[in-house]
Amino acid sequence: QVQLVESGGGLVHPGGSLRLSCAASGFSISSYIMSWYRQAPGKERELVAGINDAGTITNYLYSVRGRFIISRENAKNTVYLQMNSLQPEDTAVYYCNAYRGRSQSDYWGQGTQVTVSS
């Protein structure tokens, strides 16, 4: 059974940090583009960060560049999102995504809530 399970969300003060993890099971992420998306209340889901299968290319939403870092450990079948200098506008449900074009495979996790508030 294919699963992506996010963890590490929570409540943090502005300026704080969190590290999200996304553990995959039922498939190997080694050939997948892995991404983190987020969706705030009343807003559309947006791409926050992505990383290619080898971990050599990353891309970020402009507003999180320099604050967030996406990484992956294919041997552990896990992807991470290190979030620093968090701001209230980063409050959202964060989702992990695995995508592989050649097989049209597109998997989502259930999401983890991140709340930034004083």
Summary of the structure (lengths in Angstrom):
residues: 118
radius of gyration: 13.5
end to end distance: 39.6
largest distance: 44.7
contacts: 346
relative contact order: 0.32
helix: 13%
strand: 53%
